[in-house]
Amino acid sequence: MKIIFKGLVDLNDYEISHLDIKQNNIVISNNNFKFIDFGLSNKFSNKAHFLTRSYNEFKTSRIYYWYPFEYIYSNASKEELELEEDKINIEGIYDFRNHMETIYEIYQYFGIDIEEHIMELLKKYKKMDKKTFLKNEYKDIIKKIDTYSFGMLIPMMLYNSDLLEDSAKSHMIIEFLNIFAFMIEPYHKNRISIKVAYNLFDKLLNKYSKGTPKKVKSNKNKSKKRKRKKKSKKR
């Protein structure tokens, strides 16, 4: 993953968002992962493009796994946001949109109440001055969309394989998942940048890639059965 992680850092430095990072758009080429399908990509400065994309996604019946809620709701009208609130209150957080149960449970694993965040976000967006928002805060949200999308990849993979809960058994996996948790923080100001995420990821790779463990010398006085146990432990 290091190569595509670094690729996102470079894209961000050029102020470009891929805008559709998901497992379908990652392929293996020459033994390396690579991103494909840049059809939605654009410069951060092209706010109209991002507004159109977010509104198109908002108008669907789903929550798109790969976009933060701040982005999905960013171009909805006050009336539409009020209807969204009503829908959540009537149908419940699991059922008001397709895919919400998965999103809810992934956030629950990380100890984040996503329902509370969504309700606070809807209230905020109903009251905000749209011109001020687009002038100031919106670009910061755009800059971290890819961070969110990429951060969701591994938790989603583990969740879909029924392995997310089991990951708590491995200290190493927990350390990597903590990085992804910071990448999918619901509020963009709490979400780390892709550059910070990459540096943390690289440090963990170095931590867990410092050569192979030393071999344990066999004790000739021990039984063959004991030797077999030692070998299985080394594996």
N, C-alpha and C positions, 0 to 999 in steps of 0.2 A: 504493500500500500504506500510505501514511502514515496515512490516516483509520482503517483497521481496526487498525493498530498502536496508535494512540492509544486506540481503543475498548477494546483489551485492557488498557491501562494503567488506564483508568477502571474496568473490571470488577474488576481486581485491587485497586484502591483501596477498592472496596465489598466486598472479600473474597468475590468470586464467581468460580467457574471455569466457563467454557463447557463444557469437558470433551469436546468433540467437534469440535475445529478440524481441518478438512481441506478440500481443494479443493471437494468436493461441497457443503460448507456455506458457501461464499462466492459471492455473486451480484453482478451489476452492476445498480444502481438509480440513475437520474438521474446517470449518468456516474461513479458512485462505487461502490467495493466495499463490500459489507455482509455481516455474518454473519447466517446463518439457523439454524434448528433448535436451539433452546435446551432441547430436551427432557431432556438429561442434566445441564444446568447446576444448580449448587447452591452454597450458602454453604460456605466452608472449614470452618466449625464442625460441619457435618453429616458427621462421619467415617464413620458407618454407610453413608451413600450411596456414598461413595468406595470403601469397602472392598467393598461388594457389586459395584460396577461393575468394580473391578480383578479380583476373583475370577471374575466371569463371563467376563472376557477371558482370564484365565489358563487357564480350562477349555477354551478353544477349541484348535484345532490350529495356530493362526497366532501370529505376533507382530504386534500391531497397530502399524502404522507410526507412529502419532501419540501413543503413550504411552511414557514412559521405562521401562526395565526395572525400576527401583526400585519403580515404581507397580504394574506388572503382577504382580510376585512378592510384593507387600506383605502379601497375606492368605492366601498358601498355607501349608499345614502343613509341618512338618519332613519328614514322609514324602513329601509331594508334591515338595518341593524336592530330596530325595535321588533321586527318580525322574527329575526333570529333569536332574540332573547325569549320571545313568547314560545318559540318552537322548543327551545331547551327546557323551559319550565314545564311545558306540557308533555313532551315526549321523553325527556330525560337525557342526560349527557351521553349515554351509550347509543341512543337511537336517533338523535336529531339529525345526524348525517351519517352516510356510509363511511366505514373505516374508523369511526370514533372509538369503538371499543378497543381496538388495537392501540391507538394513540394513547388513550386513557391508561391502559395497563402498562405500557412502556414508561410513561411518566410516573405512574404509581410505583414502579420498581425503583425509580430514582428519588422517590420521596417528594414528588412535586404534584400539587393539587391543580391539575390543568383546568378543571371546571371553574375553580375560583379565578384563575388567570383569565379565562375566556370571558367570564361575566364582567370582570373589572375592565377588560379591554373594550368590550362593547359599550360600556358606560362612558369610558374615556373618549372613544371615537364619536359617540353621539354628540358630545359637548364641544369637541375640539374645533378650532378655527382651521379649516382645510388649507387655506393659503399659507398660513404660518407653518403648518405641519409639512406641507410639500417643500417649503423653502428650507426648513431646518432638519427635522427628524427623519424625513422619508429617505434621504440618501444613506443615512446610517443603517436603516433597515435593509435597504437594497444591498449594501456592502457585505451583509452577513447572511444573505439567503443561502449562498453556496456552503458556508460554514455549517449552517443548520442541516442542509440536505446531506452533506457528507457525514456529519455527525450522527445522523439517523440510520445510516447504512448498516453498521455492525449490530446495534441493539435490535434493529428490525430483523436482521438475519437470524440472530439468536432466538428472538421471540418466535419467529415462524418455524423454527426447528425445535421448539419447546425446550430450549437450553438456557434461556435468560435467567431463570431462577437458579439453575445449577451453577451458573458462572460465579456465584458467591463462594463456591468451594475453592476457587483458585485466586490466590492473592495477586498473581500476575494479571489475570483477566480483569479483576476488579480495578487494578491501577489503570489499565487501558480504557476500561469503560468509564472511569471517572473523567477522562479527557472528553469522551463523546458526550457525557452528561453536561459538561460545560459548553459544548458546541450546540446543544439543543435547548439551552435555557430559553424559556418562552419569551422573556423580556430581552430585547436586543442589547440593552445597556449592561446586562449581566452575562451576555453571551461572549465568549472569548473570540478574538479575531482568528482568522485562518492561520496567520503567521505564528501567533502564540501557540495555537493548537499543534501546528507542525513541529515547533521546537520541543514541546512537551512530549509529543509522540516520538521524536528522534531520540530524546534522552532515555525514554523507556526502552526503545529498541537497543540502544547501547548497553543499558543496564542488564537486559536479559540476553545479550548476544556476546558476552565476554568469554568466548571459547567454550570448550566442552569440559565437564566436570572431571576431576582426577579419578582414575580407576582405583577401586578399593582392592587392596591386596588380599588374596585368598589365604585363609588359615588352614594349613594342612591337617591340623589336629581336629578340625571340625568335621562333622559328618557330611556325606554327599548331599543329604537332604537340606542341610543348612546352607551349603554352597548354592544350591538351586534357588533358595529363597533370596540370597544376596543378589544373584543375577537378575531375578525378576524385579527386585527393587531398583536396580540400576536402570532398567528399562523404563 
